Amino acid sequence: MKFHDLKNRTAKPTGKSESLYTFRFILVCLFLILCAAGLLLRMVDLNVIQRKFLLKEGNARAIRVMKLPAYRGMVLDRNGVPLAISTPVKSIWVNPHLFKAKSWQWQHLAKYLHYSEAQLKQLIHENHKRYFFYLKRNLDPSLAAKIKALSIPGLFLQKDYKRFYPQGSSLAAIIGFTNVDDQGQSGLELAYNKWLRGISGKERVVRDRIGNVIARLGILRKPQPGHNLQLSIDYRIQYLAFHSLKQEVDHSKAKSGTIIVLNSQTGEILAMASYPSYNPNLLHKSDDPNYRNRTVTDVFEPGSTVKAFTVVNALDSGKYTPTTKVNTNPGWLRFGKDYIHDSGHVNNGILTVRGILQKSSNIGVTKLTLSLPPDSLWQVFHKVGFGRLSSIGFPGESPGVLIHHRIWRPVTLATLSYGYGLSTTTLQLAHAYMVLAEDGIWRPVSLLKLNHIPEGKRILHKHVCSEVLNMLESVVERGGTAPRASIPGYWVAGKTGTVRMVGPHGYELNHHIGTFVGVAPVTRPRLVVVVEIRDPRKGSYYGGLVAAPVFAKVMAGALRILNVAPDRPRKTGGPHA
């Protein structure tokens, strides 16, 4: 290359080139200024114009209102012993979008939750479109701590409460149970759910992108614990009643049984049990028939136990006294094609009204009833509570059946007089006998502990009730139908009942219900106990043989627990002699 060519190449740019460079410089500067202006405008837009909207949207993605579970109120017995309490537990929930577990974490998590790895992975996969689902509810806190230690992203713990029932199956039919959300599903847990459940609280928190709480901004509403519920039940008497009933039902291979212990002076229910039962701490099937409280849901024909009120009707008429003689010969009555017999087809001959109760004569009570106005017996039954709901408000309670006929047929009156043609619950039968124990005063019954005796109203004459109780003493003495119901040291009044069960084709020949209802001590009645054994298949089925011994055991134990003094002297003769 020649020297003059190199010199020309290194020469200063011409005016045209210089103007091009200047244009480019200005263009770059304008571009930078525009970028800076754009950023400034964006900053103003974000920090001034859209500030409220962006804060709202940001908070919506980071700030959450978290539920604070409320402690469910306790259920207590009359002495303050816990019958149902809520214990703190943990629930595990998952956000499938964030869930990431390593092989060893899958293994441990499946083991803790009692799943196979395949089941656990399938469960996560089935819910992969969701942002929240419970993996397991109501875990023991110690197990939840082990799961938390696995540190699996997308797996979270939540505080909850689980119901625990210290008395187990003995009180299950009364108290009922709650679901996984601690809401009442049956029994008193359902009936008093609003009273027991409390009100959940709310807390504002800040969560990170994977859902962990990183800051607590304050409580919006404090959780309000539920109220405690104190029952009239005495857990000691309840335990005795339940296990005595269970022993007899198992021994006689019966289908079921019920028992009630009632304080006749106040109307408080001290024990109420049915068997078979279930353990409310270990629930499996929601349709288990043992979940129901048979003492108030299941009805049966009371049989001879209502003969006490048939005699009340007779004495109240003024036409009869306890010593009035009634001719029951020849031991049967005919109504068209229908025949009525005394038990065992025995001819009891001439009986006093007292003897009619002692021998439980169907012929005797039939003749008493047919000699009186047709509507009078129904009126007595209705007064003492048959065919009506009680005042306890228990879910599923049955009112029973007491039909009022416009025209009473003699055979209808006859069967009604000895306990067929109507149906009742164990509670209704106990409530009716409570009227006898209280000299004709009716008071409501209660499953809640009472602070005062409720005001009653007289529905039967005092002297009539006293005479009938006196007659019922002979039932448990030698010569009566229930000597096994007697209790050493106490005067006991009671009545047996044995009826055939109704099947698809009428009354069954080989299926029976044995019942006994009694009052003690007679000199100053304190307790009424009713025992019903349904369909015993082993041994006897008579109420005096299957139900009366359970009555004696439970009544004797309850009187001792309540420190009721014996009232029966060693000398012979009844308390009213």
VOGU-3710 file (C-alpha; in Angstrom, 3 decimals, decimal comma):
1> mkfhdlknrt> 0,000/0,000/0,000  1,232/3,371/-0,853  1,932/5,998/1,751  -0,504/8,519/0,417  -3,321/5,928/0,502  -2,713/5,269/4,227  -2,710/8,959/4,908  -6,047/9,337/3,216  -7,576/6,560/5,346  -6,573/8,127/8,669
11> akptgksesl> -7,781/11,545/7,739  -10,546/13,265/9,790  -14,143/12,450/8,817  -15,891/14,698/6,533  -18,840/16,902/7,506  -21,277/14,319/6,267  -19,880/11,570/8,524  -19,780/13,868/11,532  -23,473/14,684/11,222  -24,261/10,931/11,058
21> ytfrfilvcl> -22,390/10,311/14,295  -24,184/13,177/15,977  -27,581/11,832/14,894  -26,793/8,430/16,280  -25,664/9,899/19,596  -28,830/11,955/19,906  -30,927/8,920/18,994  -29,320/6,821/21,744  -29,790/9,619/24,268  -33,468/9,959/23,341
31> flilcaagll> -33,911/6,235/23,677  -32,341/6,258/27,150  -34,463/9,238/28,160  -37,614/7,482/26,945  -36,660/4,342/28,845  -36,053/6,361/31,986  -39,342/8,191/31,500  -41,132/4,887/30,960  -39,658/3,455/34,121  -40,569/6,594/36,025
41> lrmvdlnviq> -44,134/6,519/34,714  -44,346/2,813/35,587  -43,137/3,573/39,085  -45,755/6,273/39,462  -48,403/3,947/38,080  -47,472/1,118/40,442  -46,830/3,201/43,554  -49,462/5,904/43,184  -52,188/5,174/40,653  -52,583/1,414/41,210
51> rkfllkegna> -51,287/1,281/44,787  -54,569/0,265/46,433  -55,385/-2,338/43,806  -51,915/-3,883/43,899  -51,847/-3,968/47,703  -55,232/-5,666/47,698  -54,134/-8,231/45,130  -50,826/-8,798/46,875  -52,472/-9,286/50,203  -54,959/-11,647/48,626
61> rairvmklpa> -52,092/-13,859/47,556  -50,042/-13,632/50,759  -52,420/-12,735/53,607  -54,899/-15,359/54,668  -57,627/-15,558/57,283  -57,024/-18,768/59,181  -59,732/-20,592/61,151  -59,102/-21,111/64,853  -61,060/-24,171/66,036  -63,203/-23,758/69,140
71> yrgmvldrng> -63,107/-26,192/72,044  -66,346/-28,193/72,244  -68,013/-28,132/75,645  -67,762/-31,169/77,910  -70,618/-33,482/78,799  -70,611/-34,208/82,538  -72,540/-36,525/84,799  -74,510/-35,149/87,758  -71,392/-35,300/89,956  -69,113/-33,508/87,475
81> vplaistpvk> -67,433/-36,627/86,043  -66,499/-36,085/82,346  -68,502/-38,234/79,957  -67,417/-36,553/76,706  -64,374/-34,338/76,213  -62,529/-32,835/73,230  -58,820/-33,552/72,913  -56,406/-31,660/70,615  -55,396/-33,536/67,464  -53,771/-32,728/64,128
91> siwvnphlfk> -55,111/-33,031/60,604  -52,815/-33,429/57,584  -53,655/-31,634/54,359  -51,885/-31,432/51,010  -51,461/-28,956/48,150  -50,720/-31,341/45,233  -49,229/-28,497/43,173  -46,494/-28,039/45,762  -46,176/-31,592/47,008  -42,743/-33,067/46,332
101> akswqwqhla> -41,527/-36,099/48,221  -38,396/-38,166/47,904  -38,441/-41,936/47,864  -37,636/-42,326/51,568  -40,254/-39,689/52,448  -42,918/-41,592/50,516  -42,041/-44,727/52,466  -42,226/-43,131/55,893  -45,371/-41,125/55,151  -47,204/-44,211/53,877
111> kylhyseaql> -46,142/-46,135/56,975  -47,335/-43,443/59,381  -50,712/-43,096/57,647  -51,218/-46,877/57,248  -51,234/-46,721/53,453  -49,200/-48,571/50,907  -46,949/-46,366/48,762  -49,102/-47,162/45,742  -52,284/-46,127/47,562  -50,717/-42,894/48,766
121> kqlihenhkr> -49,423/-41,966/45,313  -52,790/-42,798/43,770  -54,524/-40,554/46,295  -52,229/-37,637/45,504  -52,663/-38,196/41,777  -56,467/-38,308/41,992  -56,457/-34,865/43,607  -53,693/-33,299/41,485  -55,981/-30,516/40,192  -56,925/-29,345/43,675
131> yffylkrnld> -55,044/-26,931/45,908  -56,302/-28,413/49,171  -57,470/-31,782/50,407  -57,230/-33,645/53,685  -54,856/-36,552/53,671  -55,774/-37,691/57,195  -57,968/-36,266/59,947  -57,672/-36,411/63,733  -54,151/-37,755/64,077  -52,500/-38,201/67,439
141> pslaakikal> -50,148/-35,224/68,075  -47,134/-37,529/68,564  -47,709/-39,148/65,160  -48,304/-35,744/63,573  -44,933/-34,610/64,949  -43,206/-37,512/63,171  -44,918/-36,586/59,903  -43,938/-32,941/60,312  -40,313/-33,997/60,836  -40,284/-35,456/57,312
151> sipglflqkd> -40,317/-31,843/55,994  -42,200/-32,664/52,811  -43,008/-29,569/50,691  -46,746/-29,139/50,159  -47,682/-31,155/53,277  -49,253/-29,125/56,107  -50,630/-29,685/59,614  -53,802/-28,171/61,027  -54,969/-28,061/64,655  -58,315/-29,738/65,339
161> ykrfypqgss> -60,238/-31,337/68,200  -61,471/-34,903/68,509  -64,203/-36,131/70,845  -63,282/-38,749/73,440  -65,752/-40,731/75,539  -64,199/-42,081/78,763  -67,181/-44,334/79,610  -67,171/-46,027/76,213  -70,147/-48,166/75,241  -72,078/-47,845/78,521
171> laaiigftnv> -73,216/-44,293/77,673  -72,959/-44,381/73,888  -76,707/-44,614/73,257  -77,351/-41,469/75,327  -74,443/-39,203/74,420  -74,047/-40,231/70,788  -71,004/-39,129/68,794  -69,539/-36,398/66,583  -68,077/-36,484/63,076  -64,532/-35,582/62,008
181> ddqgqsglel> -65,466/-31,898/62,166  -66,499/-32,308/65,828  -70,184/-31,753/65,018  -72,867/-33,808/66,782  -74,370/-36,638/64,746  -76,551/-38,542/67,219  -77,836/-38,572/70,786  -77,290/-35,568/73,025  -74,291/-34,533/70,910  -76,820/-33,854/68,147
191> aynkwlrgis> -79,677/-32,551/70,312  -77,422/-29,990/72,059  -74,966/-29,393/69,227  -75,453/-25,605/69,182  -74,897/-25,417/72,938  -71,796/-27,618/72,898  -69,989/-26,685/69,694  -68,790/-23,120/70,413  -67,817/-20,548/67,763  -64,599/-20,798/65,732
201> gkervvrdri> -62,159/-17,882/65,773  -60,344/-16,109/62,920  -56,713/-15,032/62,632  -54,994/-13,023/59,853  -51,638/-14,508/58,814  -49,056/-14,098/56,053  -48,127/-17,222/54,147  -45,219/-17,779/51,811  -45,593/-19,201/48,328  -45,686/-22,785/49,601
211> gnviarlgil> -48,250/-22,074/52,282  -46,143/-21,781/55,431  -47,187/-19,154/57,968  -44,388/-16,617/58,165  -46,146/-13,879/60,149  -49,222/-13,502/62,325  -50,960/-10,177/61,859  -53,509/-10,496/64,631  -56,655/-12,285/65,780  -59,830/-11,037/64,130
221> rkpqpghnlq> -62,120/-13,040/66,413  -61,196/-15,127/69,405  -62,595/-18,665/69,452  -65,464/-19,045/71,899  -65,501/-22,464/73,588  -68,767/-24,369/73,788  -70,798/-24,647/76,958  -70,591/-27,662/79,236  -73,653/-29,889/79,524  -74,372/-31,523/82,884
231> lsidyriqyl> -76,637/-34,540/82,762  -78,862/-36,098/85,384  -77,018/-39,384/84,786  -75,000/-40,874/87,657  -72,163/-42,693/85,912  -71,879/-45,224/88,764  -75,501/-46,285/88,424  -75,199/-46,142/84,634  -72,227/-48,507/84,697  -74,076/-50,926/86,973
241> afhslkqevd> -77,249/-50,812/84,863  -75,455/-51,286/81,539  -73,298/-54,215/82,605  -76,130/-55,959/84,476  -78,283/-55,651/81,348  -75,452/-56,854/79,112  -74,898/-59,894/81,304  -78,559/-60,953/81,085  -78,892/-60,295/77,343  -75,757/-62,351/76,658
251> hskaksgtii> -76,831/-65,108/79,063  -80,338/-65,459/77,635  -79,128/-64,914/74,069  -81,725/-62,173/73,697  -81,962/-59,885/70,704  -81,649/-56,749/72,827  -82,466/-55,195/76,179  -83,168/-51,806/77,753  -83,135/-50,411/81,276  -83,982/-47,086/82,918
261> vlnsqtgeil> -83,375/-45,867/86,471  -85,542/-42,859/87,300  -85,527/-40,633/90,370  -89,245/-40,644/91,133  -89,042/-37,546/93,360  -87,476/-35,236/90,736  -88,017/-36,940/87,374  -84,262/-37,085/86,726  -82,997/-40,041/84,710  -80,093/-41,557/86,663
271> amasypsynp> -79,364/-44,319/84,142  -80,574/-45,167/80,659  -78,962/-48,044/78,815  -79,595/-50,323/75,876  -77,682/-53,344/74,640  -76,170/-54,233/72,157  -74,250/-50,994/72,097  -71,125/-49,649/70,398  -67,884/-47,907/71,286  -68,154/-44,234/70,217
281> nllhksddpn> -64,354/-43,978/70,241  -64,159/-46,595/67,462  -66,768/-45,796/64,845  -66,898/-47,747/61,610  -70,344/-48,002/59,993  -72,700/-45,035/59,928  -75,737/-47,316/59,565  -75,048/-49,473/62,606  -78,458/-50,253/64,221  -76,799/-50,211/67,653
291> yrnrtvtdvf> -76,335/-46,451/67,383  -79,942/-45,777/68,372  -81,116/-45,363/71,950  -83,644/-48,195/72,200  -85,088/-46,900/75,477  -86,780/-44,059/73,579  -86,860/-45,230/69,946  -88,053/-48,851/70,158  -91,656/-49,568/71,132  -93,256/-52,723/72,474
301> epgstvkaft> -96,580/-53,834/73,877  -96,197/-53,470/77,659  -98,370/-56,442/78,542  -99,237/-57,017/82,190  -97,180/-54,068/83,436  -100,173/-51,822/82,611  -102,508/-53,863/84,804  -101,555/-51,531/87,640  -103,291/-48,715/85,772  -106,240/-50,936/84,898
311> vvnaldsgky> -106,690/-51,430/88,648  -106,230/-47,668/89,170  -109,157/-47,171/86,818  -111,264/-49,660/88,762  -110,483/-48,190/92,203  -110,953/-44,646/90,923  -114,469/-45,509/89,809  -115,477/-46,117/93,433  -117,033/-49,423/92,422  -114,124/-51,524/93,661
321> tpttkvntnp> -111,783/-51,768/96,647  -108,619/-53,874/97,074  -110,680/-56,569/98,804  -113,526/-56,721/96,287  -113,881/-60,271/94,962  -113,990/-61,031/91,250  -114,949/-64,397/89,800  -112,421/-65,452/87,145  -113,932/-68,919/86,604  -113,461/-70,886/84,410
331> gwlrfgkdyi> -110,150/-69,183/83,544  -111,142/-68,064/80,042  -113,506/-65,685/78,251  -114,875/-65,874/74,725  -115,452/-62,910/72,390  -116,850/-64,328/69,192  -114,019/-66,318/67,677  -111,481/-64,918/70,134  -110,567/-66,456/73,493  -108,788/-64,878/76,441
341> hdsghvnngi> -106,946/-67,058/78,962  -104,985/-66,512/82,118  -101,290/-67,364/81,859  -100,727/-71,071/81,515  -104,473/-71,589/81,051  -104,798/-71,723/84,836  -108,181/-71,227/86,492  -107,573/-68,808/89,388  -111,165/-69,001/90,579  -112,353/-66,159/92,791
351> ltvrgilqks> -109,730/-63,425/93,344  -109,719/-60,137/95,187  -108,585/-57,068/93,257  -105,280/-57,425/95,124  -105,125/-61,055/94,042  -105,755/-60,079/90,420  -102,542/-58,039/90,437  -100,616/-60,642/92,395  -101,596/-63,451/90,025  -101,565/-61,135/86,979
361> snigvtkltl> -104,981/-62,404/85,908  -106,039/-61,411/82,390  -109,593/-62,538/83,129  -109,701/-60,450/86,301  -108,616/-57,145/84,713  -110,864/-57,796/81,720  -113,927/-58,162/83,950  -112,957/-55,008/85,861  -112,632/-53,001/82,650  -115,787/-54,278/80,971
371> slppdslwqv> -117,820/-53,296/84,034  -116,768/-49,634/83,692  -117,419/-46,895/81,072  -115,565/-47,846/77,855  -113,585/-44,615/77,620  -112,337/-44,569/81,221  -109,349/-46,913/80,772  -108,050/-44,952/77,755  -108,288/-41,735/79,786  -106,116/-43,183/82,578
381> fhkvgfgrls> -103,512/-44,470/80,100  -103,423/-41,107/78,352  -103,061/-39,189/81,619  -99,961/-41,117/82,705  -98,235/-40,514/79,352  -98,841/-43,447/77,031  -99,038/-42,377/73,394  -97,225/-39,079/74,022  -93,661/-37,824/73,654  -91,759/-37,136/76,851
391> sigfpgespg> -90,112/-33,816/77,680  -86,467/-34,860/77,188  -86,311/-33,917/73,475  -84,148/-36,886/72,522  -83,591/-37,329/68,744  -85,683/-40,117/67,269  -87,930/-40,551/70,304  -91,151/-42,438/69,600  -94,485/-41,386/71,127  -95,731/-44,971/71,089
401> vlihhriwrp> -99,283/-45,845/70,052  -102,476/-45,384/72,056  -105,481/-45,430/69,729  -108,750/-43,865/70,813  -111,686/-45,737/69,288  -114,946/-43,985/68,605  -116,728/-47,242/69,344  -115,017/-49,633/71,758  -115,453/-53,315/71,008  -115,403/-55,555/74,113
411> vtlatlsygy> -112,454/-57,584/72,817  -110,500/-54,356/72,201  -111,107/-53,194/75,762  -110,230/-56,639/77,062  -106,833/-56,793/75,343  -106,101/-53,162/76,217  -106,699/-53,922/79,902  -103,761/-56,355/79,997  -101,356/-54,477/77,761  -102,066/-55,501/74,170
421> glstttlqla> -103,294/-53,066/71,526  -101,009/-50,233/72,625  -97,257/-49,716/72,364  -94,860/-47,859/74,597  -91,185/-47,147/75,150  -89,168/-48,070/78,219  -89,032/-44,391/79,166  -92,809/-43,969/78,930  -93,393/-46,999/81,136  -90,979/-45,663/83,779
431> haymvlaedg> -92,622/-42,242/83,618  -96,075/-43,776/84,124  -94,946/-45,670/87,231  -93,337/-42,496/88,534  -96,880/-41,103/88,835  -97,812/-44,046/91,080  -94,666/-43,563/93,156  -95,473/-39,880/93,658  -99,055/-40,471/94,830  -100,638/-39,355/91,564
441> iwrpvsllkl> -98,457/-36,306/90,858  -97,186/-35,983/87,265  -93,816/-34,275/86,680  -91,728/-34,083/83,512  -88,697/-36,331/83,189  -85,261/-34,871/82,469  -81,880/-35,991/81,169  -80,311/-32,793/82,531  -79,423/-32,222/86,158  -82,077/-30,143/87,882
451> nhipegkril> -81,408/-27,475/90,490  -84,916/-27,724/91,908  -87,814/-30,141/91,803  -90,168/-29,110/88,978  -93,734/-28,288/89,864  -96,090/-31,171/89,280  -99,801/-31,547/88,741  -102,142/-34,089/90,240  -103,677/-36,470/87,713  -104,637/-39,414/89,972
461> hkhvcsevln> -106,065/-39,623/93,476  -103,488/-40,051/96,218  -105,288/-42,831/98,088  -105,780/-44,820/94,871  -102,047/-44,719/94,027  -101,161/-45,683/97,595  -103,506/-48,677/97,487  -102,137/-49,844/94,124  -98,520/-49,635/95,346  -99,537/-51,642/98,380
471> mlesvvergg> -101,065/-54,285/96,098  -97,966/-54,349/93,880  -95,861/-55,372/96,893  -97,517/-58,773/96,774  -96,153/-59,322/93,251  -92,578/-59,607/94,574  -93,536/-61,626/97,649  -93,896/-65,389/97,759  -96,946/-66,318/95,730  -96,504/-63,426/93,300
481> taprasipgy> -95,092/-63,525/89,770  -91,714/-61,915/90,578  -90,179/-63,092/93,882  -86,767/-62,688/92,217  -87,299/-58,909/92,255  -87,258/-58,740/96,063  -84,402/-56,847/97,745  -83,284/-57,638/101,298  -83,953/-54,703/103,614  -86,373/-52,868/101,301
491> wvagktgtvr> -90,062/-53,021/100,491  -90,451/-53,321/96,722  -93,562/-52,848/94,590  -93,525/-53,997/91,002  -95,181/-55,733/88,091  -94,109/-58,286/85,535  -95,013/-58,305/81,864  -94,627/-61,006/79,207  -95,913/-60,486/75,660  -95,541/-62,141/72,319
501> mvgphgyeln> -93,651/-60,212/69,674  -95,387/-59,147/66,482  -94,007/-60,684/63,312  -94,879/-60,528/59,607  -97,876/-62,805/60,119  -99,094/-61,668/63,518  -98,024/-62,673/67,017  -95,100/-65,081/67,093  -95,403/-68,226/69,195  -91,705/-68,464/70,060
511> hhigtfvgva> -90,658/-64,829/70,343  -91,405/-62,871/73,519  -90,576/-59,733/75,461  -90,078/-60,045/79,214  -90,479/-56,886/81,307  -90,372/-55,847/84,925  -91,035/-52,414/86,417  -90,640/-51,678/90,105  -90,558/-48,971/92,772  -88,462/-48,866/95,975
521> pvtrprlvvv> -88,462/-48,220/98,839  -92,261/-48,317/99,036  -92,518/-46,407/102,319  -90,933/-43,374/100,661  -90,428/-44,090/96,949  -87,105/-42,923/95,593  -86,429/-44,895/92,416  -88,338/-46,429/89,525  -86,521/-49,074/87,468  -87,768/-50,663/84,221
531> veirdprkgs> -86,059/-53,646/82,577  -87,063/-54,973/79,155  -85,506/-58,123/77,622  -86,425/-58,615/73,974  -86,648/-62,080/72,434  -84,632/-64,236/74,878  -83,767/-67,524/73,153  -82,141/-69,460/75,983  -84,016/-70,491/79,116  -87,198/-68,745/80,200
541> yygglvaapv> -88,792/-65,702/78,595  -91,115/-64,617/81,438  -90,564/-61,130/82,813  -90,400/-62,476/86,366  -87,476/-64,726/85,409  -85,423/-62,724/82,885  -86,111/-59,073/83,808  -86,861/-59,208/87,551  -83,354/-60,423/88,595  -81,744/-57,556/86,642
551> fakvmagalr> -84,115/-55,153/88,374  -83,175/-56,490/91,819  -79,444/-56,206/91,136  -79,617/-52,682/89,724  -82,159/-51,339/92,219  -80,196/-52,727/95,193  -76,942/-51,258/93,872  -78,507/-47,864/93,105  -80,055/-47,613/96,574  -76,669/-48,311/98,141
561> ilnvapdrpr> -74,922/-45,775/95,886  -77,472/-43,124/96,865  -77,294/-44,088/100,558  -81,025/-44,741/100,774  -81,753/-46,257/104,173  -83,465/-49,680/104,321  -87,170/-49,475/105,192  -88,089/-53,121/105,714  -88,124/-54,387/109,325  -87,437/-58,009/110,138
571> ktggpha> -90,977/-58,639/111,335  -93,531/-59,865/108,834  -96,299/-57,752/107,357  -96,295/-55,111/104,686  -95,270/-51,486/105,243  -98,895/-50,408/105,200  -100,098/-53,116/107,612
//
